[in-house]
Amino acid sequence: MEEENKKEPEKDEKEGLLDKARKLAGKADEYLDEKVEELKKTEAFKKAHEAFDKAEDYVEDKIEDLKKSDIKEKLEDLAEKTGDKAEEAVGKLKDLSKKAAGKTADKLEDLAKNIRKKTAGEEDKPAGA
């Protein structure tokens, strides 16, 4: 029986603490609500709210301007033109490299002929002369 008597006061204490905590939380919530309402009534809050509204409108307008300006199509056209010019430039480079390779081959042939002439001329001469 003594054990039952000891348990009952602990429950009362726990319930009392929970009730106090609930009341305190409720008061804190009410206090915060009051302060938020007071803050909303201040001039600084109103100006900040107006500034955010203006910024939001500005951003929305700029997004609409971009959508209307057909920027996507313009970029696609630019990419296509750039690709065409790149292909044209690559073609010109190929032609130029073929010409350069041909000229290099001609020069190498001329050098080879000159070397053959010199070596052929030296073979005709005696070694001691």
Secondary structure by P-SEA (a helix, b strand, c coil): caaaaaaaaaaaaaaaaaaaaaaaaaaaaaaaaaaaaaaaacaaaaaaaaaaaaaaaaaaaaaaaaaaaaaaaaaaaaaaaaaaaaaaaaaaaaaaaaaaaaaaaaaaaaaaaaaaaaaaaaaaccccc
